[in-house]
């Protein structure tokens, strides 16, 4: 699902504004908890902020929800590095 919140969060993440992006990813997850993409990007944001436990939880959830997604391989690599 590609919501305005998700697109805004990704744009902010790409502008090196992870704290601002996090707000939009959290809104997306609250509104669309069944869609995996925001968990992936929030996990990436947590990695950038050094929040390992939170990043691990979101990336594991993403992989469980969308194991065939193009980003799944990247999420799995990040999870391996977080161990």
Residue pairs with C-beta under 8 A, 6 or more apart in sequence:
1 32
1 35
1 37
2 37
3 28
3 31
3 32
5 24
5 25
5 27
5 28
5 31
5 38
6 24
6 25
6 28
6 37
6 38
6 41
8 21
8 24
9 21
9 22
9 23
9 24
9 25
9 28
9 38
9 41
9 42
9 45
10 21
10 41
11 21
12 18
12 20
12 21
12 24
13 21
13 41
13 44
13 45
18 45
18 48
18 49
19 49
21 41
21 45
22 42
22 45
22 46
22 49
25 38
25 41
25 42
25 45
26 42
28 35
28 37
28 38
29 38
29 39
29 42
32 38
36 61
36 62
36 65
36 66
36 69
37 62
37 66
37 69
37 71
39 58
39 59
39 61
39 62
39 65
40 58
40 59
40 62
40 66
40 69
40 71
40 75
42 58
43 54
43 55
43 56
43 57
43 58
43 59
43 62
43 75
43 78
44 55
44 78
46 52
46 54
46 55
46 58
47 55
47 78
47 82
52 82
55 78
55 82
56 79
56 82
59 75
59 78
59 79
59 82
60 79
62 69
62 71
62 72
62 75
63 72
63 75
63 76
63 79
66 72
